[in-house]
């Protein structure tokens, strides 16, 4: 009996390890970049009527699948271009470290896209087929971020594409499928999330600056150097907080949204971490803090809008 128990225990450990590897490959710390915009866009729609929860959960799942697939495309093409190795820092590089076949990673990423496409059909049938164009553009950008002959990730425009397509546009689509329109308020409130989602991308490029430079990338962090990049990130955080305060002053957002200020300590942790860190492994916690800033900020902003809707 003892050998059988040991064998069963070993199988359980290997199974858990397999699940963990695949979960890490989706880069879960970045998935909030998909979750927060959907939540915020949906909460914003409360002012115009009741929430259609079927559309909310469908949009949420589709966004998460696209984000996870984008991360897998990143994993695949970084491996194919020789950017990842067994010494790669962070979640990237699992193909090399864990022996997963690149072909399998690509197949799963495309499967995620296929499911997201089917979910998109349901959303379009319930709202407008014009969303099909936007959805396909978002999916194309997700693939071309690291795929294709001229990857967006290799240019200084990665932060802009990430912020716009995975930040602002997701908020506006989530708002539209609930209300059938896009308002000035929804656009204005989406701006700080655009900046913070872009900051997640920027933090990754700051951490990987030296390695990216050797591989021939021309990211914004490489062009302006680490010191200026960290300073720019601090300005991005500051802009996001000040933008919400300006929306409160102009009565665009309820005063309750000032609770986003509670995420300042996490933003400060990120900046301090990047300033003190020299190697990628030393800056990894700062990158995580950047993603957490977006998560906390976005949740608090949604909560503030939710409270303001019922209190006012």
VEXROMI-914166 format. One record per residue (C-alpha): z, x negated, y; residue in three letters. Coordinates in steps of 0.5 Angstrom, whole numbers, plus 500, padded with zeros to 3 digits. Layout:
N
+-----+-----+-----+------+
!   z !   x !   y ! resn !
+-----+-----+-----+------+
!   Z !   X !   Y !  Ala !
...
+-----+-----+-----+------+
***
This chain:
312
+-----+-----+-----+------+
!   z !   x !   y ! resn !
+-----+-----+-----+------+
! 500 ! 500 ! 500 !  Unk !
! 502 ! 494 ! 505 !  Unk !
! 495 ! 491 ! 505 !  Unk !
! 492 ! 498 ! 506 !  Unk !
! 497 ! 500 ! 512 !  Unk !
! 495 ! 493 ! 515 !  Unk !
! 487 ! 494 ! 514 !  Unk !
! 488 ! 501 ! 518 !  Unk !
! 492 ! 498 ! 523 !  Unk !
! 487 ! 493 ! 524 !  Unk !
! 482 ! 498 ! 525 !  Unk !
! 486 ! 502 ! 530 !  Unk !
! 486 ! 496 ! 534 !  Unk !
! 479 ! 495 ! 534 !  Unk !
! 477 ! 502 ! 535 !  Unk !
! 482 ! 502 ! 541 !  Unk !
! 479 ! 495 ! 544 !  Unk !
! 472 ! 498 ! 543 !  Unk !
! 474 ! 504 ! 547 !  Unk !
! 477 ! 500 ! 552 !  Unk !
! 471 ! 495 ! 553 !  Unk !
! 466 ! 501 ! 554 !  Unk !
! 471 ! 504 ! 559 !  Unk !
! 471 ! 497 ! 563 !  Unk !
! 464 ! 497 ! 563 !  Unk !
! 464 ! 503 ! 567 !  Unk !
! 468 ! 499 ! 572 !  Unk !
! 473 ! 505 ! 573 !  Unk !
! 476 ! 502 ! 580 !  Unk !
! 469 ! 504 ! 583 !  Unk !
! 468 ! 511 ! 580 !  Unk !
! 473 ! 514 ! 586 !  Unk !
! 467 ! 512 ! 590 !  Unk !
! 464 ! 518 ! 587 !  Unk !
! 470 ! 522 ! 586 !  Unk !
! 472 ! 522 ! 593 !  Unk !
! 466 ! 524 ! 597 !  Unk !
! 465 ! 530 ! 592 !  Unk !
! 472 ! 532 ! 593 !  Unk !
! 472 ! 532 ! 601 !  Unk !
! 465 ! 535 ! 601 !  Unk !
! 468 ! 541 ! 597 !  Unk !
! 474 ! 542 ! 601 !  Unk !
! 470 ! 542 ! 608 !  Unk !
! 466 ! 548 ! 605 !  Unk !
! 473 ! 552 ! 605 !  Unk !
! 472 ! 554 ! 612 !  Unk !
! 465 ! 557 ! 610 !  Unk !
! 468 ! 561 ! 604 !  Unk !
! 471 ! 561 ! 597 !  Unk !
! 469 ! 555 ! 593 !  Unk !
! 464 ! 555 ! 587 !  Unk !
! 468 ! 551 ! 582 !  Unk !
! 463 ! 551 ! 577 !  Unk !
! 458 ! 547 ! 582 !  Unk !
! 464 ! 543 ! 584 !  Unk !
! 465 ! 540 ! 577 !  Unk !
! 458 ! 540 ! 575 !  Unk !
! 457 ! 536 ! 582 !  Unk !
! 463 ! 532 ! 580 !  Unk !
! 461 ! 530 ! 573 !  Unk !
! 454 ! 528 ! 575 !  Unk !
! 456 ! 524 ! 581 !  Unk !
! 461 ! 520 ! 576 !  Unk !
! 455 ! 519 ! 571 !  Unk !
! 450 ! 516 ! 576 !  Unk !
! 456 ! 512 ! 579 !  Unk !
! 458 ! 509 ! 571 !  Unk !
! 450 ! 508 ! 570 !  Unk !
! 449 ! 504 ! 576 !  Unk !
! 455 ! 500 ! 574 !  Unk !
! 452 ! 499 ! 567 !  Unk !
! 445 ! 497 ! 570 !  Unk !
! 448 ! 492 ! 574 !  Unk !
! 452 ! 489 ! 568 !  Unk !
! 445 ! 489 ! 564 !  Unk !
! 441 ! 486 ! 570 !  Unk !
! 446 ! 481 ! 572 !  Unk !
! 446 ! 479 ! 564 !  Unk !
! 439 ! 478 ! 564 !  Unk !
! 438 ! 474 ! 570 !  Unk !
! 444 ! 469 ! 568 !  Unk !
! 449 ! 471 ! 573 !  Unk !
! 454 ! 473 ! 568 !  Unk !
! 458 ! 468 ! 563 !  Unk !
! 464 ! 468 ! 559 !  Unk !
! 468 ! 465 ! 565 !  Unk !
! 465 ! 471 ! 570 !  Unk !
! 471 ! 474 ! 574 !  Unk !
! 473 ! 482 ! 573 !  Unk !
! 470 ! 487 ! 569 !  Unk !
! 463 ! 484 ! 570 !  Unk !
! 460 ! 480 ! 564 !  Unk !
! 463 ! 484 ! 558 !  Unk !
! 456 ! 483 ! 555 !  Unk !
! 457 ! 476 ! 554 !  Unk !
! 465 ! 476 ! 553 !  Unk !
! 465 ! 482 ! 548 !  Unk !
! 458 ! 481 ! 545 !  Unk !
! 455 ! 488 ! 546 !  Unk !
! 448 ! 488 ! 546 !  Unk !
! 444 ! 489 ! 552 !  Unk !
! 439 ! 494 ! 550 !  Unk !
! 445 ! 499 ! 548 !  Unk !
! 448 ! 498 ! 555 !  Unk !
! 441 ! 500 ! 558 !  Unk !
! 440 ! 506 ! 553 !  Unk !
! 447 ! 509 ! 555 !  Unk !
! 446 ! 508 ! 562 !  Unk !
! 439 ! 512 ! 561 !  Unk !
! 443 ! 517 ! 557 !  Unk !
! 448 ! 518 ! 563 !  Unk !
! 442 ! 519 ! 568 !  Unk !
! 439 ! 524 ! 563 !  Unk !
! 445 ! 528 ! 563 !  Unk !
! 446 ! 528 ! 570 !  Unk !
! 439 ! 530 ! 571 !  Unk !
! 440 ! 536 ! 567 !  Unk !
! 446 ! 538 ! 571 !  Unk !
! 442 ! 537 ! 577 !  Unk !
! 437 ! 542 ! 574 !  Unk !
! 443 ! 547 ! 574 !  Unk !
! 445 ! 545 ! 581 !  Unk !
! 438 ! 546 ! 584 !  Unk !
! 437 ! 553 ! 580 !  Unk !
! 444 ! 555 ! 583 !  Unk !
! 442 ! 553 ! 590 !  Unk !
! 436 ! 549 ! 592 !  Unk !
! 430 ! 545 ! 589 !  Unk !
! 430 ! 541 ! 595 !  Unk !
! 436 ! 538 ! 592 !  Unk !
! 432 ! 535 ! 586 !  Unk !
! 428 ! 530 ! 591 !  Unk !
! 435 ! 528 ! 594 !  Unk !
! 438 ! 527 ! 587 !  Unk !
! 432 ! 523 ! 584 !  Unk !
! 432 ! 519 ! 590 !  Unk !
! 440 ! 517 ! 589 !  Unk !
! 438 ! 516 ! 582 !  Unk !
! 433 ! 511 ! 584 !  Unk !
! 437 ! 507 ! 589 !  Unk !
! 442 ! 507 ! 583 !  Unk !
! 437 ! 503 ! 579 !  Unk !
! 434 ! 499 ! 584 !  Unk !
! 440 ! 497 ! 586 !  Unk !
! 440 ! 491 ! 581 !  Unk !
! 434 ! 493 ! 577 !  Unk !
! 426 ! 492 ! 579 !  Unk !
! 423 ! 486 ! 582 !  Unk !
! 427 ! 486 ! 589 !  Unk !
! 434 ! 488 ! 587 !  Unk !
! 438 ! 492 ! 593 !  Unk !
! 444 ! 488 ! 591 !  Unk !
! 440 ! 481 ! 593 !  Unk !
! 439 ! 483 ! 600 !  Unk !
! 444 ! 484 ! 606 !  Unk !
! 443 ! 492 ! 606 !  Unk !
! 447 ! 493 ! 600 !  Unk !
! 453 ! 496 ! 604 !  Unk !
! 448 ! 500 ! 608 !  Unk !
! 445 ! 503 ! 601 !  Unk !
! 452 ! 504 ! 598 !  Unk !
! 455 ! 507 ! 604 !  Unk !
! 450 ! 512 ! 605 !  Unk !
! 448 ! 514 ! 598 !  Unk !
! 454 ! 514 ! 595 !  Unk !
! 459 ! 516 ! 601 !  Unk !
! 455 ! 520 ! 606 !  Unk !
! 450 ! 523 ! 602 !  Unk !
! 454 ! 526 ! 596 !  Unk !
! 459 ! 529 ! 601 !  Unk !
! 453 ! 533 ! 605 !  Unk !
! 450 ! 535 ! 598 !  Unk !
! 457 ! 537 ! 596 !  Unk !
! 458 ! 541 ! 602 !  Unk !
! 451 ! 544 ! 602 !  Unk !
! 451 ! 547 ! 595 !  Unk !
! 458 ! 551 ! 597 !  Unk !
! 455 ! 553 ! 603 !  Unk !
! 448 ! 553 ! 603 !  Unk !
! 448 ! 548 ! 610 !  Unk !
! 450 ! 542 ! 613 !  Unk !
! 454 ! 542 ! 619 !  Unk !
! 455 ! 537 ! 625 !  Unk !
! 463 ! 537 ! 623 !  Unk !
! 461 ! 535 ! 615 !  Unk !
! 456 ! 529 ! 618 !  Unk !
! 462 ! 527 ! 623 !  Unk !
! 467 ! 527 ! 617 !  Unk !
! 463 ! 523 ! 612 !  Unk !
! 462 ! 517 ! 617 !  Unk !
! 469 ! 514 ! 615 !  Unk !
! 467 ! 515 ! 608 !  Unk !
! 460 ! 512 ! 609 !  Unk !
! 464 ! 506 ! 612 !  Unk !
! 469 ! 505 ! 606 !  Unk !
! 464 ! 506 ! 600 !  Unk !
! 460 ! 500 ! 603 !  Unk !
! 467 ! 496 ! 604 !  Unk !
! 468 ! 497 ! 596 !  Unk !
! 461 ! 493 ! 596 !  Unk !
! 462 ! 488 ! 601 !  Unk !
! 469 ! 486 ! 598 !  Unk !
! 465 ! 485 ! 591 !  Unk !
! 460 ! 481 ! 595 !  Unk !
! 466 ! 477 ! 599 !  Unk !
! 469 ! 475 ! 592 !  Unk !
! 463 ! 473 ! 589 !  Unk !
! 460 ! 469 ! 595 !  Unk !
! 459 ! 462 ! 592 !  Unk !
! 456 ! 465 ! 585 !  Unk !
! 451 ! 469 ! 589 !  Unk !
! 449 ! 464 ! 594 !  Unk !
! 448 ! 459 ! 588 !  Unk !
! 444 ! 465 ! 584 !  Unk !
! 439 ! 466 ! 590 !  Unk !
! 442 ! 472 ! 593 !  Unk !
! 442 ! 474 ! 601 !  Unk !
! 448 ! 478 ! 601 !  Unk !
! 451 ! 480 ! 608 !  Unk !
! 457 ! 476 ! 606 !  Unk !
! 453 ! 470 ! 605 !  Unk !
! 449 ! 470 ! 611 !  Unk !
! 455 ! 471 ! 616 !  Unk !
! 460 ! 467 ! 611 !  Unk !
! 467 ! 468 ! 608 !  Unk !
! 471 ! 468 ! 615 !  Unk !
! 467 ! 473 ! 619 !  Unk !
! 466 ! 477 ! 613 !  Unk !
! 473 ! 478 ! 612 !  Unk !
! 474 ! 479 ! 620 !  Unk !
! 468 ! 485 ! 619 !  Unk !
! 471 ! 488 ! 613 !  Unk !
! 478 ! 489 ! 618 !  Unk !
! 473 ! 492 ! 623 !  Unk !
! 471 ! 497 ! 618 !  Unk !
! 478 ! 499 ! 616 !  Unk !
! 480 ! 499 ! 623 !  Unk !
! 473 ! 503 ! 625 !  Unk !
! 475 ! 508 ! 619 !  Unk !
! 482 ! 510 ! 622 !  Unk !
! 480 ! 510 ! 629 !  Unk !
! 474 ! 515 ! 627 !  Unk !
! 479 ! 520 ! 624 !  Unk !
! 484 ! 519 ! 630 !  Unk !
! 478 ! 521 ! 635 !  Unk !
! 476 ! 527 ! 631 !  Unk !
! 483 ! 529 ! 632 !  Unk !
! 483 ! 528 ! 639 !  Unk !
! 476 ! 532 ! 640 !  Unk !
! 479 ! 538 ! 635 !  Unk !
! 473 ! 536 ! 630 !  Unk !
! 479 ! 535 ! 625 !  Unk !
! 486 ! 538 ! 624 !  Unk !
! 491 ! 534 ! 626 !  Unk !
! 494 ! 534 ! 619 !  Unk !
! 488 ! 529 ! 617 !  Unk !
! 492 ! 523 ! 621 !  Unk !
! 496 ! 522 ! 614 !  Unk !
! 490 ! 518 ! 613 !  Unk !
! 494 ! 512 ! 617 !  Unk !
! 498 ! 512 ! 610 !  Unk !
! 493 ! 508 ! 607 !  Unk !
! 493 ! 502 ! 612 !  Unk !
! 498 ! 498 ! 608 !  Unk !
! 493 ! 498 ! 602 !  Unk !
! 488 ! 496 ! 607 !  Unk !
! 492 ! 490 ! 610 !  Unk !
! 493 ! 488 ! 603 !  Unk !
! 486 ! 487 ! 602 !  Unk !
! 485 ! 483 ! 608 !  Unk !
! 491 ! 479 ! 607 !  Unk !
! 488 ! 478 ! 600 !  Unk !
! 481 ! 476 ! 602 !  Unk !
! 484 ! 471 ! 607 !  Unk !
! 489 ! 467 ! 603 !  Unk !
! 484 ! 467 ! 596 !  Unk !
! 479 ! 462 ! 595 !  Unk !
! 477 ! 463 ! 588 !  Unk !
! 474 ! 469 ! 585 !  Unk !
! 480 ! 470 ! 581 !  Unk !
! 485 ! 470 ! 587 !  Unk !
! 481 ! 475 ! 591 !  Unk !
! 480 ! 480 ! 585 !  Unk !
! 486 ! 484 ! 587 !  Unk !
! 484 ! 484 ! 594 !  Unk !
! 477 ! 487 ! 592 !  Unk !
! 482 ! 492 ! 588 !  Unk !
! 486 ! 494 ! 594 !  Unk !
! 479 ! 495 ! 598 !  Unk !
! 477 ! 500 ! 593 !  Unk !
! 484 ! 503 ! 593 !  Unk !
! 484 ! 504 ! 600 !  Unk !
! 478 ! 508 ! 600 !  Unk !
! 481 ! 513 ! 594 !  Unk !
! 487 ! 514 ! 598 !  Unk !
! 484 ! 515 ! 605 !  Unk !
! 479 ! 520 ! 602 !  Unk !
! 484 ! 524 ! 598 !  Unk !
! 489 ! 524 ! 604 !  Unk !
! 483 ! 526 ! 609 !  Unk !
! 481 ! 532 ! 604 !  Unk !
! 489 ! 534 ! 604 !  Unk !
! 489 ! 534 ! 611 !  Unk !
! 483 ! 538 ! 612 !  Unk !
! 486 ! 543 ! 606 !  Unk !
! 492 ! 544 ! 610 !  Unk !
! 489 ! 545 ! 616 !  Unk !
! 485 ! 550 ! 614 !  Unk !
! 491 ! 554 ! 611 !  Unk !
! 496 ! 553 ! 617 !  Unk !
! 491 ! 554 ! 623 !  Unk !
+-----+-----+-----+------+
***
